[in-house]
Amino acid sequence: MTATVAGAVRVLEELYPPALKEDWDRIGLVCGDPKDPVAKIAFAVDPTLKAVGQAVEWGADLLVVHHPLLLRPVDSVAATTFKGAIVHRLIRANCALYTAHTNADAAAGGVSDALAGAIRLRRTRPLAPSQADPAVGIGRVGRLEAPTPLGELGRRLAQALPANRHGVRIAGPLDALVETAAVVAGAGDSLFGAVRAAGVDAYVTADLRHHPALEAREAAEFAGRGRPFLLDVSHAASEWGWLAGAARELEKRLAAGGDRVVTWVNPEVADPWMARVERTDA
C-alpha cells in the first residue's frame, strides 16, 4: 500500500493529539494535498529556508516540524517574503508541511519526555498538566537515576543535545548533588511557579531571561535552600531530541497498517548564533 499525507497526519494526531495544544498555538497541515502519496518523510525543529531546502533535495513528500511557520497571521504568502518563498518551494516540490508544536510538547512520548530522557529522569509526571488530559502536559518532573553533581548533570546534558553555540549555562554550585529535576523544552521561564511548587533540585529549560532567572535564584537563596538550580540550554537543541523518536514511531505505525515510508531527521538545529566570544583577561 502507498501512504498518503492524510494517513501520515492521522497517525501524527494519534501520537500528538491536537486537543493538547495551547490556545494560542497553530498546528496541523500547513500546505499539501491530503490525497497525495507519501514515501519519504523528513523531520526538523524549524521550517527554515535551509531545512526546507534540505528536505526537498532529499526528496521528501512530507516535512514534519515542531515550530509553526505561520504562528502569527499573514496577509500574503507571495514569494517576495521568506515565509512565502518557503511555501512556494514546498508546493513546487509537492512536499507537504505539518506542524506538531505544543501538542507534541505535552503528549506522552513527545518533546518533554525526550528532554527528560536526555538527563535520565525517572518516574516522571507533568509539570503543568493539560486541561484536556491531566496525565500529560507541558514539562516533566521526576527523579534522576542516581544523585548527580550539578556540573556533571550539565555535562551530561551538553553531550545529549546537538551541537550549538549556546552550550549549557548553570546557576548553582557545580558540586551540589541533584536528585530531582523539572524539564521544559523550549522557553520555560513562565513556569517558575510550577517548578518551585514541585520542590525540585534543578530546572532544565531554555531561553531564560535575566530578570526571571535572577529573581528565581534570589528567591531560592532567600528561602535558605538555594534550589532549584538552573540549567539553561539552546531553545531548538532542547527540542531536537524528540525528532528521532517521532520518526521511528510514525514509521512503525504506518508499517503496521501496511504503508511503508522512510524517514530522515535533520541533524542540524536552526541556531541563529554563529559564534560565541568570551572576554579573556591577560
N, C-alpha and C positions, 0 to 999 in steps of 0.2 A: 504493500500500500504506500501511497505518497502522502506525506504530512502536508498540512496546509497552514497558512497563517492563523486561521480560525482555530485549528486544532492545537497549535502551539500556545495560543492565547488562552484557550480553555485550561490547559494544564498549568500554565503560569498563574492563572487566577485561582486554581485549586491550591497551589502551593502558597500563594501570597494573596489572600482574599481582599478584594477591593474594599470591603467593609471596614478593614483595619486601617485605612489611610486617615490621615489628619484632614480636617475640613478644608483647609486652605490648599491642599495638595492637588496636583494634576497628574494622573497616572493613566495607563492604558495604551491603546493603539494610537499612535500619533499620525502615522501615514502608512499606507499599504492596503491592498485588497485582501479581505479575509479569505477569498476563494483561491488566492494564488498558492501554488505549490511551494513547499519549503524542504530543502535538502541540507542547507548549511546555515547554522545559527551562530552568530558572533555575540560576545558579551563584553561590555565595557562599563566603567563607572560613569563617564560623562560622554554625551554625544557631541564631541568636539569635531571641528573640521578634520583634524588628523585622524581621530578614532573612526569617524565615518569613512574617510578615505581608505584606511587600512581594512575595514570590514568589506568595503566594495571591492578592493583589489583582491581580497581573499575569495571573493565570490559569494558573500553572504546573501541569503534571501531574506533574512530577518536579523536585525540588530536589537539586542535587549540591553537596556541601560538602566542605571539606578537614578541618575538625576534627570529631571524633566528638561526637555529642550524649550518648551513653551509654558513655563510655570506662570508667567505673567502675560496678560492679554497683549496681542499684537494686532495691528490693523493691516498688515501686509506680510506675505512671505515671498515677496519679489526677491530675485537673486542678487539684488543690489545691497542686501544686508547679509551678514554671515549666517544668521539663522535661516534666512530664505535660501541662501546658497546650499545649506545643509539639506533642507527639504527637497530642493531641486535635484541635488546629486543622488539622494536616496531614491526618488521617484524614477529618475532616468535609469538607474541601475536595477530597478524593480526590487529594491530592498526595503522591506517594511521596518518600522521603528516602533518599539514597545518600551514603555517605562514602568518599572516597579520601584516605587520610592518609599514613602513612609509605611505602606502596607508590607513591603519587604523588610523594613526595619523591625516591625512589630511581630511578624509571623514566626512560628516555630520553624527552626532551621534556616532562618533568614539572616539578615545583616548583624543583628545584635548577638545571635548565637555564634556566628562566625568570629566576631571580635572576642567574645567570652572564651571561645576555644583557643584563641591565639595566646592567651595568658594562662590557659589550663584551669579555668574556673569551673567548679563542680557544683552540683545540686542548685542550679540557678532558678531564679524566679524573675518576673518582670520588675523593672524599677518603677515604671509608670504603666500600670495595667490598662489595657484597652477597654473602652466602654462597651465595644461590640463583643469582646471576649476577654474577660479578666485573666484567663490563663496565659495570655500572651500580652505583648505591649512593647513600648519603647524601652530599650536598655535591658540590662540583666544585672542581678545581684547574686553573688554566690561566694563560695569558699575556695581558696586555692588548694591544690592537691597536697601542698605542704607549706609551712611558713617560709616565706621568701624575703630576703633583704630587698628593700625598695630599689636600690641600684641594680640588683640582679633582675628584678621584675622589669625595669626599664630596658635592660639589655635584651631580655627575652622578647619583649615587645618589638624592639628595633629589628631583631632578626626575623621575626614573624611577618613583618609588614614589607611591602615592596619598597625598593629604593626610592628615596625622596630627599629633598633638600632640608626639610623641616627637622627630621630626626625625632627624638623623644625628649621633651622638656620635663624636668622633675622638680616639684616643690615638696621638700621634706628631707630629713636626714637619710642619706643613702644606706646607712646600716640599720635603719629601723625595720623591724620584721612586719611583714604584711601577711595577714591570714584571710581577710575578707576584702572583697572589692566590688565596685559597681563599674559597669562599662556602658557607654553610649557612643555608638558610631556616629560620626558627623558632629555638628555643633551641639555642645551639651551644657553650656553654662546656664541655660534656663532651668536646669533640673537640679541645681544645687540643693534646693529644699528637700527634694525626694532623697538625695544622696545623704544629707545629714540625718534625715529620719530613718534611713536604713542602717545607720551606725557603722558603716564600713571603715576599713583602714585606709583604702586608697580608691581613687576615682580616675578611670581612664576614659578620655574623650578627646575631642578636637576643637580647634577654634576658640580656645579660652581667651576671653578678652581681659585686659588689665584689671579693670575695676571689680568685676565679679570674682575673678580668681584671687585677687589680693584680699578682698573682703572675706572670702571663704577661708583663706589662711588665717587672717586676723581673728575671725570668729572662732576657729579651731584652737588657736593659741590662747585666746581669752578664756575659753572653756576649760583650759588646762589639760586638754588631751592631745592637741596637736594634729588631730586627724579629722577629716580624711586628707592624706597626702594626695598630690595631683600629678598625673602623667598626661601631658598634652602632646598629641600627635597630629600628623597631617590629616586634613579632612578626608580627601579622596583615599589616602592609604588606609584609613581606619575602616573603609567600606569595601575595599578591593577584595578582601578575603572571602566575601560572600559569593563572588562570581563563579569560582570553580565548582562549588557545591551546587549552585543553581543550575549550572550547565549539566553536571552529572545527573541531577535529579530529573531535569527536563528530558534528557536523552533516554533515561531509564523508563520514565512513564510513557513517553511516546512509543518506545520499543515494545512495551507491554501491550500496547494497542495495535501493534503491527506496523508502526510508522518508524522507519529508520532515518535518523538525521545524524550529522556530525556537528560538533560544536568547537568553537575556538574562543579562548579567553584572552583578551588583550593584556599583555604583561605589563603595560605602562599605566601610570596614573597621570591624570591631567594636572600636574603641579605647575602653577603659574610662575613659581620661583625657579630661576635658573642657576643661582649661585648663592652662597652664604659666606659673608666675610665678617670675621670677629676681630676685635681690637687685640693687638699684640703689644705688650709693654716691654721695652728693652730693659 
